[in-house]
Amino acid sequence: MRAWLANPWGKPRFLWLITGAYLIWSIVPILIAIRFSFNEGRSRSTAQGWSMRRYWGDPELSVAHNPALYHALQQSLKLAAFAILIAVPLGVALSIGLTRWRGRGAGSARFVTLFPLVTPEIVMGVALFLVFTNVFTTISLGTTAQVIGHVTFSITFVVIIVRGRLLSIGKDYEEAAMDLGASPLSALRLALLPLLVPAIVASAIVVFAISMDDFVISAYLSSSAGTDTVPVKIYSNARGAPTPALNALASVTLFATVLLGAAMFAVWAVIRRGQGDRRSGMDELARLDA
């Protein structure tokens, strides 16, 4: 027993127990919330059969027929789509620039890009609200301000993910392509970007999840009930007399995130199979160039 306890760095003895307890603690409440989204009755604590009425069957209290819930879902999906389309390309370009920059100020620039990650979201939301109401008054609160806020907050995650991939790849592939006659832009497009596809896919999934889940920035930059997102709508309605339709609304956002992740990973798998021969050829070129 003494030898068994003396080596804390040996084989994990309770890891399976801790992992199982964590999974139960985090997943079971989600499954319970999803279960009550299919409840036939209005109760959110007692099982009353199974029904799809909270999704589209009920003419008034379903996600598809309640204008407030439907527009909140539309707004969340719209903001998440714009956040992906804007934050991912900007984050990829910024990460490439920060990784390749070796001059004065490079370390400070990399440090500044981490500010949104370590800044409390409530501070970020208040700061953006004050900026749009006192400085950039031409941009009114609403969808445009929310998109800018989501991009500002999520671009840091793209930079971190893509920079990690860039540092693991190195510059060998680009240098080999340029030695064979490719311009720096062609080397970036044909040699580097295909290798960054896994990081780009992962960052897009993270940005989508962050945007769909965001509450503080969406609430501060909302102009009216028409620009409320799903988290804001759930929070505002949970204090009244909530129905299982709120569970259905939350479940739809969860299903959308899972489906997007599965679809993007499937696309990445197809691209990865197509890149197998290309990467082996690039490895050979890099070896010959070295």
Rosetta silent file (secondary structure, phi, psi, omega in degrees, C-alpha in Angstrom):
SEQUENCE: MRAWLANPWGKPRFLWLITGAYLIWSIVPILIAIRFSFNEGRSRSTAQGWSMRRYWGDPELSVAHNPALYHALQQSLKLAAFAILIAVPLGVALSIGLTRWRGRGAGSARFVTLFPLVTPEIVMGVALFLVFTNVFTTISLGTTAQVIGHVTFSITFVVIIVRGRLLSIGKDYEEAAMDLGASPLSALRLALLPLLVPAIVASAIVVFAISMDDFVISAYLSSSAGTDTVPVKIYSNARGAPTPALNALASVTLFATVLLGAAMFAVWAVIRRGQGDRRSGMDELARLDA
SCORE:     score description
SCORE:     0.000 S_00000001
   1 L     0.000  -38.571  179.629    0.000    0.000    0.000 S_00000001
   2 H   -64.710  -43.771  177.746    2.876    2.374    0.798 S_00000001
   3 H   -65.691  -32.839 -178.933    4.495    1.732   -2.584 S_00000001
   4 H   -67.887  -34.143 -179.369    1.107    2.126   -4.260 S_00000001
   5 H   -92.020  -12.710 -172.610    0.626    5.606   -2.742 S_00000001
   6 H   -77.923  -18.692 -175.879    4.257    6.724   -2.993 S_00000001
   7 L  -112.873   91.780 -178.863    4.284    7.339   -6.753 S_00000001
   8 L   -70.420  -14.368 -178.192    1.773   10.072   -7.662 S_00000001
   9 L   -99.729   10.163  179.127    3.015   10.043  -11.276 S_00000001
  10 L   -78.431 -158.425 -178.500    2.391    6.367  -11.834 S_00000001
  11 L   -63.736  131.183  179.752   -0.595    4.768  -13.505 S_00000001
  12 L   -59.594  131.142 -177.237   -3.820    6.715  -12.779 S_00000001
  13 L  -100.887  -29.282 -176.778   -5.860    4.845  -10.190 S_00000001
  14 L  -120.352   13.030 -176.224   -8.996    6.948   -9.962 S_00000001
  15 H   -62.955  -42.235 -178.845   -8.995    8.608  -13.380 S_00000001
  16 H   -63.454  -35.507  179.925  -11.834    6.462  -14.735 S_00000001
  17 H   -70.146  -44.180  179.271  -13.950    7.283  -11.680 S_00000001
  18 H   -64.936  -41.622  179.504  -13.326   11.035  -11.915 S_00000001
  19 H   -63.742  -45.602  178.562  -13.959   11.020  -15.660 S_00000001
  20 H   -62.281  -41.717  178.900  -17.213    9.095  -15.286 S_00000001
  21 H   -64.089  -39.912  178.762  -18.428   11.377  -12.495 S_00000001
  22 H   -65.184  -43.639  179.891  -17.652   14.469  -14.564 S_00000001
  23 H   -62.844  -41.653  178.409  -19.471   13.110  -17.614 S_00000001
  24 H   -63.745  -44.819 -177.474  -22.523   12.224  -15.541 S_00000001
  25 H   -63.351  -35.774 -174.482  -22.515   15.620  -13.824 S_00000001
  26 H   -92.368  -30.894 -173.272  -22.249   17.565  -17.101 S_00000001
  27 H   -94.226  -37.278 -176.248  -24.282   15.466  -19.542 S_00000001
  28 H   -59.253  -44.496  176.882  -27.226   14.174  -17.481 S_00000001
  29 H   -59.914  -35.356  177.866  -28.747   17.666  -16.862 S_00000001
  30 H   -65.730  -42.535  178.791  -28.547   18.347  -20.599 S_00000001
  31 H   -64.462  -36.777  177.724  -30.301   15.074  -21.366 S_00000001
  32 H   -65.077  -43.255  178.594  -33.008   15.892  -18.823 S_00000001
  33 H   -62.730  -39.661  177.536  -33.577   19.313  -20.427 S_00000001
  34 H   -65.609  -39.644  179.794  -33.821   17.680  -23.854 S_00000001
  35 H   -58.409  -43.736 -176.950  -36.253   15.082  -22.483 S_00000001
  36 H   -76.422  -11.735  172.786  -38.692   17.746  -21.271 S_00000001
  37 H   -70.976  -18.013  177.328  -38.569   19.485  -24.649 S_00000001
  38 L  -100.837   15.532 -176.807  -40.536   16.459  -25.907 S_00000001
  39 L   -72.840  138.036  178.379  -43.071   16.636  -23.056 S_00000001
  40 L   -71.963  -39.887  179.838  -46.729   16.382  -24.023 S_00000001
  41 L   -89.359 -173.830 -177.657  -47.846   18.556  -21.107 S_00000001
  42 L   -89.249   -6.339 -176.282  -46.663   21.953  -19.911 S_00000001
  43 L   -71.703  143.023  175.612  -44.667   20.638  -16.967 S_00000001
  44 L  -112.064   14.777  179.176  -40.888   21.007  -16.974 S_00000001
  45 L  -134.308  -13.486 -179.850  -40.382   18.742  -13.981 S_00000001
  46 L  -124.931  128.377  179.652  -42.794   15.833  -14.511 S_00000001
  47 L   -67.845  127.699 -178.258  -42.704   13.509  -17.497 S_00000001
  48 L  -133.197   55.297  178.391  -46.038   13.667  -19.340 S_00000001
  49 L    84.416 -172.178 -177.820  -45.571   11.562  -22.429 S_00000001
  50 L  -125.822  136.231 -179.577  -43.724   12.263  -25.647 S_00000001
  51 L  -161.547  153.916  174.913  -44.651   14.790  -28.305 S_00000001
  52 L   -98.632   12.661 -173.887  -43.121   17.098  -30.925 S_00000001
  53 H   -65.926  -25.360 -179.699  -45.664   19.821  -30.210 S_00000001
  54 H   -77.426  -13.592  177.440  -43.080   22.046  -28.500 S_00000001
  55 H   -92.669  -49.392 -179.971  -41.042   22.123  -31.703 S_00000001
  56 H  -149.298   -8.522 -174.318  -43.764   22.690  -34.315 S_00000001
  57 H   -75.728  -41.117 -176.427  -47.049   21.015  -33.330 S_00000001
  58 L   -73.388  130.240 -176.954  -48.506   23.610  -30.949 S_00000001
  59 L   -70.849  -13.189 -177.903  -50.034   26.544  -32.869 S_00000001
  60 L  -127.548  -36.872 -172.117  -48.956   29.061  -30.199 S_00000001
  61 L  -110.539   36.324  175.119  -46.394   27.570  -27.806 S_00000001
  62 L  -117.368  161.020 -178.578  -43.964   25.879  -30.198 S_00000001
  63 L   -62.683  -38.374 -176.889  -40.667   27.135  -31.547 S_00000001
  64 L   -73.441  -26.240 -174.046  -41.955   27.145  -35.123 S_00000001
  65 L  -112.054   -7.200  175.543  -45.179   29.061  -34.355 S_00000001
  66 L   -92.115  111.513 -174.806  -44.122   31.390  -31.520 S_00000001
  67 H   -57.757  -38.151 -177.937  -42.754   34.512  -33.256 S_00000001
  68 H   -64.685  -45.321 -179.648  -40.583   35.518  -30.307 S_00000001
  69 H   -70.170  -40.463 -178.334  -38.861   32.133  -30.056 S_00000001
  70 H   -64.772  -43.949  179.956  -38.591   31.698  -33.825 S_00000001
  71 H   -69.676  -32.429  175.637  -37.017   35.111  -34.370 S_00000001
  72 H   -64.305  -41.683  177.037  -34.603   34.549  -31.485 S_00000001
  73 H   -64.627  -42.690  177.253  -33.434   31.326  -33.125 S_00000001
  74 H   -60.052  -43.428 -178.506  -33.094   33.112  -36.466 S_00000001
  75 H   -64.492  -41.928  179.082  -31.094   35.906  -34.865 S_00000001
  76 H   -63.568  -44.745  179.082  -28.706   33.488  -33.142 S_00000001
  77 H   -65.382  -37.458  179.086  -28.108   31.531  -36.350 S_00000001
  78 H   -64.847  -46.579 -179.930  -27.608   34.749  -38.313 S_00000001
  79 H   -64.199  -40.207  179.376  -25.040   36.105  -35.837 S_00000001
  80 H   -64.871  -39.495  179.034  -23.213   32.767  -35.727 S_00000001
  81 H   -65.110  -45.623  178.077  -23.047   32.601  -39.536 S_00000001
  82 H   -65.011  -37.216  178.962  -21.686   36.135  -39.827 S_00000001
  83 H   -62.794  -41.069  177.882  -19.210   35.480  -37.014 S_00000001
  84 H   -65.727  -46.619 -175.830  -17.834   32.446  -38.872 S_00000001
  85 H   -65.347  -27.804 -177.227  -17.663   34.249  -42.234 S_00000001
  86 H  -100.753  -47.449 -172.838  -15.824   37.247  -40.763 S_00000001
  87 H   -70.838  -37.761 -176.564  -13.863   36.012  -37.735 S_00000001
  88 H   -66.688  -51.900  177.138  -12.366   32.882  -39.287 S_00000001
  89 H   -60.429  -42.634  178.687  -10.718   34.522  -42.353 S_00000001
  90 H   -64.139  -40.755  179.201   -9.532   37.479  -40.265 S_00000001
  91 H   -65.829  -38.703  177.569   -8.236   35.166  -37.554 S_00000001
  92 H   -64.438  -46.591  178.980   -6.365   32.990  -40.050 S_00000001
  93 H   -62.804  -41.670 -179.998   -4.739   36.031  -41.668 S_00000001
  94 H   -66.276  -39.903  179.735   -3.888   37.521  -38.278 S_00000001
  95 H   -66.687  -38.892  177.180   -2.401   34.287  -36.991 S_00000001
  96 H   -64.236  -44.747  179.124   -0.218   33.909  -40.103 S_00000001
  97 H   -63.025  -43.719 -179.755    0.981   37.493  -39.750 S_00000001
  98 H   -67.518  -34.726 -179.487    1.717   37.166  -36.031 S_00000001
  99 H   -72.216  -37.805 -177.598    3.527   33.865  -36.535 S_00000001
 100 H   -84.431  -15.570 -177.589    5.697   35.137  -39.392 S_00000001
 101 L   -74.799  125.196 -179.870    6.402   38.530  -37.790 S_00000001
 102 L  -123.997    4.795 -177.089    9.867   38.646  -36.263 S_00000001
 103 L   -86.069 -171.324  179.153   10.468   42.395  -35.974 S_00000001
 104 L   -65.671  136.930  179.593   10.142   44.842  -33.104 S_00000001
 105 L    91.719   -3.292 -178.601    6.729   44.802  -31.505 S_00000001
 106 H   -65.049  -44.459  179.703    5.887   41.228  -32.521 S_00000001
 107 H   -63.475  -39.514  178.670    5.735   39.987  -28.922 S_00000001
 108 H   -66.000  -38.574  179.157    3.571   42.919  -27.852 S_00000001
 109 H   -64.672  -41.704  178.424    1.191   42.328  -30.754 S_00000001
 110 H   -64.443  -35.992  179.511    0.827   38.656  -29.820 S_00000001
 111 H   -68.157  -39.775 -178.653    0.164   39.656  -26.229 S_00000001
 112 H   -64.911  -35.120 -179.122   -2.512   42.185  -27.209 S_00000001
 113 L   -64.068  -17.887  179.719   -4.395   39.571  -29.238 S_00000001
 114 L   -86.527   -7.542 -177.600   -4.958   37.611  -26.021 S_00000001
 115 H   -56.638  -48.360  179.324   -6.790   40.495  -24.302 S_00000001
 116 H   -60.209  -26.400 -178.563  -10.305   39.450  -25.389 S_00000001
 117 H   -73.146  -37.016 -176.026   -9.593   35.953  -24.084 S_00000001
 118 H   -96.446  -10.223  179.344   -8.625   37.075  -20.563 S_00000001
 119 L   -79.242  130.825  176.390  -11.013   40.027  -20.328 S_00000001
 120 L   -56.356  140.359 -174.787  -14.237   39.228  -18.447 S_00000001
 121 H   -63.859  -30.777  179.090  -17.125   39.117  -20.874 S_00000001
 122 H   -65.689  -36.069  176.653  -19.145   41.608  -18.839 S_00000001
 123 H   -67.156  -42.900  177.887  -16.310   44.132  -19.264 S_00000001
 124 H   -61.447  -43.036 -179.566  -16.184   43.434  -22.992 S_00000001
 125 H   -64.405  -44.842  179.234  -19.957   43.881  -23.293 S_00000001
 126 H   -64.698  -41.461 -179.710  -20.010   47.172  -21.380 S_00000001
 127 H   -62.571  -44.959  179.024  -17.013   48.481  -23.344 S_00000001
 128 H   -65.496  -37.688  177.962  -18.609   47.672  -26.699 S_00000001
 129 H   -61.707  -45.086  179.529  -21.901   49.209  -25.575 S_00000001
 130 H   -66.416  -36.027  178.706  -20.161   52.462  -24.624 S_00000001
 131 H   -63.733  -45.584 -175.974  -18.198   52.490  -27.878 S_00000001
 132 H   -76.450  -22.727 -179.302  -21.305   52.162  -30.042 S_00000001
 133 H   -95.112  -16.371 -176.160  -23.367   54.641  -28.024 S_00000001
 134 H  -124.689  -24.769 -176.053  -20.702   57.324  -27.528 S_00000001
 135 H  -109.634  -67.282 -179.867  -17.962   56.952  -30.144 S_00000001
 136 L   -91.425   69.137 -175.182  -19.169   55.129  -33.261 S_00000001
 137 L   -72.020  -14.041  177.110  -22.664   56.520  -33.110 S_00000001
 138 L   -70.570  -20.134  176.340  -23.209   55.862  -36.823 S_00000001
 139 L   -97.790  107.495 -177.894  -23.433   52.152  -35.954 S_00000001
 140 L   -80.901  158.669  176.876  -26.675   51.715  -34.081 S_00000001
 141 L   -63.107  146.788 -178.071  -27.348   48.938  -31.625 S_00000001
 142 L   140.041 -149.628 -173.719  -28.781   45.817  -33.188 S_00000001
 143 H   -62.127  -44.483 -178.533  -27.607   43.152  -35.591 S_00000001
 144 H   -62.211  -46.747  178.803  -24.603   45.069  -36.950 S_00000001
 145 H   -64.300  -38.351  178.629  -23.283   45.924  -33.505 S_00000001
 146 H   -65.274  -40.331  178.106  -23.868   42.350  -32.314 S_00000001
 147 H   -62.141  -45.516  178.644  -21.946   40.932  -35.275 S_00000001
 148 H   -61.670  -41.166  178.631  -19.002   43.244  -34.558 S_00000001
 149 H   -64.164  -43.655  179.170  -19.100   42.273  -30.897 S_00000001
 150 H   -64.958  -40.706  178.665  -19.176   38.542  -31.631 S_00000001
 151 H   -65.135  -43.475 -179.875  -16.310   38.850  -34.117 S_00000001
 152 H   -60.119  -40.399 -176.063  -14.255   40.905  -31.662 S_00000001
 153 H   -78.730  -32.805 -172.438  -14.712   38.365  -28.901 S_00000001
 154 H   -93.789  -15.782 -175.864  -14.266   35.184  -30.953 S_00000001
 155 H   -64.889  -27.617  178.434  -11.375   36.115  -33.234 S_00000001
 156 H   -62.680  -38.356  179.853   -8.912   35.414  -30.422 S_00000001
 157 H   -65.528  -36.423  176.699   -9.935   31.756  -30.349 S_00000001
 158 H   -64.167  -44.125 -179.008   -9.287   31.481  -34.085 S_00000001
 159 H   -61.537  -43.157 -178.233   -5.824   32.994  -33.656 S_00000001
 160 H   -65.420  -45.014 -177.868   -4.903   30.594  -30.860 S_00000001
 161 H   -66.360  -47.678 -176.518   -6.076   27.483  -32.718 S_00000001
 162 H   -70.248  -37.340  178.383   -4.526   28.399  -36.075 S_00000001
 163 H   -63.744  -37.825  176.117   -1.253   29.614  -34.544 S_00000001
 164 H   -61.020  -40.438  176.741   -0.852   26.294  -32.763 S_00000001
 165 H   -67.479  -40.537  179.740   -1.232   24.513  -36.088 S_00000001
 166 H   -62.959  -42.689 -179.121    1.183   26.928  -37.794 S_00000001
 167 H   -65.963  -31.408  178.355    3.871   26.411  -35.179 S_00000001
 168 H   -77.244  -27.283  179.937    3.595   22.633  -35.578 S_00000001
 169 H   -77.584  -43.997 -175.717    3.825   22.847  -39.389 S_00000001
 170 L    82.229 -168.781 -177.374    6.827   25.160  -39.614 S_00000001
 171 L  -109.069    5.895 -174.461    8.039   26.926  -42.773 S_00000001
 172 H   -62.418  -42.211 -176.035    9.512   23.928  -44.629 S_00000001
 173 H   -67.395  -42.000  177.459    6.575   23.437  -46.984 S_00000001
 174 H   -64.049  -43.773 -179.296    6.404   27.089  -48.007 S_00000001
 175 H   -64.813  -38.955  177.577   10.142   27.273  -48.552 S_00000001
 176 H   -64.785  -40.714  178.769   10.108   24.090  -50.635 S_00000001
 177 H   -65.363  -40.201  179.576    7.286   25.458  -52.801 S_00000001
 178 H   -70.905  -32.816  175.790    9.097   28.774  -53.338 S_00000001
 179 H   -65.272  -26.159  178.935   12.346   26.963  -54.203 S_00000001
 180 L   -89.723    7.467  173.371   10.401   25.172  -56.940 S_00000001
 181 L   109.849   -1.843 -179.388    9.278   28.475  -58.450 S_00000001
 182 L   -76.991  145.027  174.034    6.095   29.345  -56.565 S_00000001
 183 L   -74.562  162.719  178.140    5.527   32.928  -55.489 S_00000001
 184 H   -55.493  -38.290  178.966    5.013   33.651  -51.769 S_00000001
 185 H   -68.141  -41.125  178.486    1.259   34.027  -52.377 S_00000001
 186 H   -67.216  -37.873  177.381    1.080   30.774  -54.348 S_00000001
 187 H   -63.657  -38.410  177.314    3.082   28.961  -51.666 S_00000001
 188 H   -65.735  -42.774 -175.778    0.659   30.265  -49.065 S_00000001
 189 H   -75.712  -38.730 -172.816   -2.389   29.235  -51.089 S_00000001
 190 H   -95.881  -26.982 -175.999   -1.189   25.874  -52.392 S_00000001
 191 H  -106.664  -43.932 -172.847    1.120   24.619  -49.641 S_00000001
 192 H   -86.833  -49.312 -175.230    0.177   26.224  -46.331 S_00000001
 193 H   -59.052  -41.188  176.242   -3.590   26.764  -46.403 S_00000001
 194 H   -59.658  -32.070  178.426   -4.432   23.109  -47.212 S_00000001
 195 H   -75.749  -16.680  179.801   -2.408   22.076  -44.167 S_00000001
 196 L   -91.219   -0.139 -176.959   -4.365   24.553  -42.038 S_00000001
 197 H   -55.648  -45.655  178.662   -7.755   23.024  -42.905 S_00000001
 198 H   -58.054  -42.345  179.275   -8.057   21.062  -39.606 S_00000001
 199 H   -68.295  -37.073  178.921   -7.387   24.205  -37.573 S_00000001
 200 H   -65.926  -42.622  177.842   -9.755   26.271  -39.724 S_00000001
 201 H   -63.056  -45.752 -179.701  -12.535   23.707  -39.304 S_00000001
 202 H   -62.947  -41.827 -179.966  -11.961   23.511  -35.547 S_00000001
 203 H   -67.376  -35.381  177.508  -11.921   27.298  -35.186 S_00000001
 204 H   -64.537  -40.940  177.710  -15.154   27.621  -37.201 S_00000001
 205 H   -63.839  -43.006  179.940  -16.884   25.138  -34.890 S_00000001
 206 H   -64.083  -43.567  179.496  -15.613   26.989  -31.809 S_00000001
 207 H   -62.439  -42.323  178.862  -16.740   30.369  -33.187 S_00000001
 208 H   -61.628  -45.432 -179.427  -20.195   28.982  -33.971 S_00000001
 209 H   -65.103  -41.465  179.924  -20.563   27.522  -30.479 S_00000001
 210 H   -64.792  -43.076 -178.753  -19.340   30.713  -28.788 S_00000001
 211 H   -66.568  -42.568  179.075  -21.667   32.900  -30.846 S_00000001
 212 H   -65.639  -30.342 -175.332  -24.705   30.699  -30.243 S_00000001
 213 H   -90.426  -13.134 -171.541  -23.959   30.577  -26.512 S_00000001
 214 L   -66.577  136.394  179.012  -23.118   34.251  -25.995 S_00000001
 215 L  -118.586  -49.308 -170.677  -25.389   36.150  -23.635 S_00000001
 216 H   -64.588  -53.939 -177.737  -23.646   39.264  -22.296 S_00000001
 217 H   -63.944  -41.700  179.235  -22.524   40.860  -25.568 S_00000001
 218 H   -62.766  -38.697 -178.708  -25.776   39.939  -27.321 S_00000001
 219 H   -71.337  -42.620 -178.763  -27.841   41.431  -24.503 S_00000001
 220 H   -67.759  -34.764 -175.315  -25.871   44.689  -24.247 S_00000001
 221 L   -96.885    5.609  177.309  -25.841   45.301  -28.000 S_00000001
 222 L   -76.253  141.943 -178.656  -29.459   44.317  -28.621 S_00000001
 223 L   -97.884  -27.243 -178.272  -31.702   47.125  -29.768 S_00000001
 224 L  -163.281 -177.119  178.043  -35.111   45.554  -29.170 S_00000001
 225 H   -63.765  -23.185 -179.840  -36.893   42.245  -28.701 S_00000001
 226 H   -71.036  -17.871  178.470  -36.437   41.644  -32.421 S_00000001
 227 H  -111.124   13.857  174.217  -32.658   41.307  -31.988 S_00000001
 228 L   -70.849  141.431  178.033  -32.721   39.127  -28.872 S_00000001
 229 L   -96.742  179.033 -178.281  -30.841   35.854  -29.245 S_00000001
 230 H   -60.270  -49.173  178.959  -31.695   32.435  -27.847 S_00000001
 231 H   -59.926  -39.193  179.440  -29.740   32.858  -24.551 S_00000001
 232 H   -66.299  -41.751 -179.935  -31.303   36.292  -23.990 S_00000001
 233 H   -66.056  -41.006  178.756  -34.779   34.973  -24.742 S_00000001
 234 H   -64.328  -42.003 -179.444  -34.346   31.982  -22.443 S_00000001
 235 H   -65.110  -42.960 -177.334  -33.093   34.206  -19.634 S_00000001
 236 H   -70.694  -31.524 -178.484  -35.925   36.720  -19.987 S_00000001
 237 H   -89.073  -20.105 -176.265  -38.642   34.033  -20.152 S_00000001
 238 H   -67.754  -22.082 -179.115  -37.269   31.718  -17.481 S_00000001
 239 L   -81.790  -15.344  179.989  -38.341   34.125  -14.738 S_00000001
 240 L   -90.785 -123.820  178.281  -41.985   34.039  -15.797 S_00000001
 241 L  -114.965   78.600 -174.482  -44.017   30.938  -16.505 S_00000001
 242 L   -67.330  150.658  176.993  -41.697   28.949  -18.757 S_00000001
 243 L  -118.152  169.025  176.058  -42.997   26.106  -20.866 S_00000001
 244 H   -60.198  -10.083  175.800  -41.182   23.148  -22.451 S_00000001
 245 H   -62.727  -31.931  175.311  -40.937   25.313  -25.579 S_00000001
 246 H   -65.528  -39.734  174.623  -37.899   26.956  -23.962 S_00000001
 247 H   -61.626  -39.922  178.543  -36.355   23.513  -23.590 S_00000001
 248 H   -65.181  -39.576  178.731  -37.129   22.880  -27.247 S_00000001
 249 H   -62.980  -44.999  177.743  -35.504   26.171  -28.233 S_00000001
 250 H   -64.936  -37.355  179.881  -32.360   25.317  -26.275 S_00000001
 251 H   -66.539  -35.931  178.547  -32.357   21.798  -27.733 S_00000001
 252 H   -63.557  -41.869  177.865  -32.535   23.176  -31.275 S_00000001
 253 H   -63.956  -38.491  177.055  -29.421   25.276  -30.655 S_00000001
 254 H   -64.996  -45.296  179.131  -27.647   22.211  -29.264 S_00000001
 255 H   -62.584  -39.191  179.885  -28.678   20.091  -32.247 S_00000001
 256 H   -63.547  -41.705  179.105  -27.537   22.824  -34.645 S_00000001
 257 H   -65.412  -43.135 -179.561  -24.106   22.977  -33.023 S_00000001
 258 H   -65.726  -43.537 -179.651  -23.703   19.203  -33.064 S_00000001
 259 H   -65.084  -39.929  177.655  -24.857   18.916  -36.685 S_00000001
 260 H   -63.381  -43.677  178.410  -22.535   21.700  -37.791 S_00000001
 261 H   -61.144  -43.493  179.155  -19.614   20.050  -36.036 S_00000001
 262 H   -64.590  -41.064 -179.369  -20.370   16.687  -37.611 S_00000001
 263 H   -65.769  -42.368 -178.159  -20.784   18.227  -41.077 S_00000001
 264 H   -70.720  -35.350  175.703  -17.551   20.194  -40.884 S_00000001
 265 H   -68.041  -33.927  175.973  -15.607   17.210  -39.604 S_00000001
 266 H   -65.749  -42.404  176.946  -17.011   15.156  -42.491 S_00000001
 267 H   -62.254  -42.305  179.051  -15.864   17.821  -44.952 S_00000001
 268 H   -62.419  -38.724  179.601  -12.464   17.869  -43.285 S_00000001
 269 H   -64.012  -39.902  178.045  -12.200   14.078  -43.574 S_00000001
 270 H   -64.514  -45.732  179.645  -12.926   14.275  -47.315 S_00000001
 271 H   -63.783  -38.428 -179.081  -10.360   17.038  -47.779 S_00000001
 272 H   -64.457  -39.298  177.086   -7.837   15.139  -45.691 S_00000001
 273 H   -64.239  -37.254  178.336   -8.154   12.062  -47.878 S_00000001
 274 H   -71.442  -23.116 -179.415   -7.589   14.221  -50.932 S_00000001
 275 H   -89.668   -3.732 -176.093   -4.548   15.802  -49.325 S_00000001
 276 H   -59.390  -50.806 -179.859   -2.848   12.528  -48.473 S_00000001
 277 H   -67.445  -37.443 -179.035   -0.924   12.251  -51.730 S_00000001
 278 H   -64.454  -42.564 -177.760   -0.244   15.976  -51.849 S_00000001
 279 H   -68.891  -37.622  177.830    1.267   16.054  -48.378 S_00000001
 280 H   -63.345  -37.182  176.298    3.446   13.023  -49.028 S_00000001
 281 H   -67.338  -39.117  177.708    4.734   14.772  -52.135 S_00000001
 282 H   -66.534  -37.224  175.448    5.372   17.964  -50.185 S_00000001
 283 H   -60.288  -40.979  179.278    7.240   15.998  -47.531 S_00000001
 284 H   -66.869  -40.346  178.511    9.457   14.580  -50.219 S_00000001
 285 H   -65.519  -41.755  178.284   10.047   18.001  -51.713 S_00000001
 286 H   -63.588  -37.696  178.260   10.894   19.448  -48.328 S_00000001
 287 H   -65.398  -43.552  179.225   13.303   16.587  -47.678 S_00000001
 288 H   -66.786  -36.463  179.205   15.023   17.100  -51.022 S_00000001
 289 H   -66.347  -38.023  178.104   15.175   20.843  -50.470 S_00000001
 290 L   -65.833    0.000    0.000   16.787   20.327  -47.054 S_00000001
